[in-house]
Amino acid sequence: MKHFLEGQSVLAPLPVLLLLGGCAGTMPECNSLDARNTVIKIVSGDSNNALVNYAAMNSSAVAAMISHATTEAEKLAIWEKARQGAAYRLDDAISTNSRSKAKRAVTCTALLSATVEDVTAQKEVDFEVELTADGKISVSVNPFQF
């Protein structure tokens, strides 16, 4: 029995196989722009964000503003404004800890920085990036403690 039609090259089906093979191995990346932005969005949106709280509590600029406030309401407003104005940065060096082809997911670690006025606090953050069935990414961040 012949597996190929007469006159057909053995290499003729190769481009099709390469194209099909490339789709099966699609994996998300830890360092993609979407993953990076989502990690920062998740952490910055956390009202109990220990990293930004630490930076705000150790900021001499925030302390100076609070010392000039006369009421508790003013102090709380200064504190909240400082927290909301924090600048976040995910370091360029992101480690891929594991890959799951079955889940189409990667687990990652990166150094996250939060700057409030004159203080920058840093902490390693672990997160997972998963490729959903519709081709989008889903990111989850593991909570961290100080």
C-alpha positions, 0 to 999 in steps of 0.5 A, spaced: 500 500 500 502 506 498 501 512 503 503 518 498 500 519 491 505 517 485 509 523 483 508 526 490 514 528 494 515 525 501 516 533 503 510 535 500 505 535 506 511 538 511 508 545 510 501 543 512 504 539 518 508 545 520 503 549 520 498 545 524 504 543 529 505 550 531 498 551 533 498 546 538 504 548 542 501 555 543 503 558 550 502 564 554 508 568 556 510 571 563 513 577 559 507 579 555 505 586 555 498 584 557 500 580 562 505 585 565 499 590 565 494 586 568 499 584 574 500 591 575 492 593 575 490 587 580 496 589 585 494 597 584 486 595 585 487 592 591 485 596 597 489 592 602 495 593 598 501 591 603 506 594 598 503 601 597 501 601 604 509 600 607 511 605 602 506 610 604 508 609 611 515 610 610 515 616 606 517 622 609 513 627 604 507 623 606 509 624 613 510 631 612 503 633 609 500 629 614 503 633 620 500 639 617 493 636 617 489 639 623 483 633 622 483 626 622 479 627 615 484 631 612 490 626 614 486 620 611 485 624 605 492 625 604 494 618 606 489 615 601 491 620 595 498 618 596 496 611 596 492 612 589 498 616 586 503 610 587 507 608 581 508 601 580 513 598 576 514 590 574 521 589 573 524 587 566 527 580 569 521 575 569 522 568 571 518 563 568 517 557 574 513 552 570 509 551 564 503 546 563 501 545 556 495 541 558 492 548 562 496 552 557 499 556 563 505 559 566 507 560 573 511 566 573 515 571 578 517 578 578 520 584 582 514 589 583 516 596 585 511 601 588 513 608 589 509 613 593 512 620 593 520 619 596 519 611 597 520 605 593 518 599 596 519 592 592 517 585 593 517 579 589 510 577 586 508 570 583 503 570 578 500 565 573 498 567 566 493 562 562 491 562 555 483 561 555 479 557 549 478 564 546 485 566 545 485 571 551 489 571 557 487 570 564 492 572 569 491 571 577 496 574 582 498 570 588 497 574 595 503 576 598 505 578 605 510 583 608 
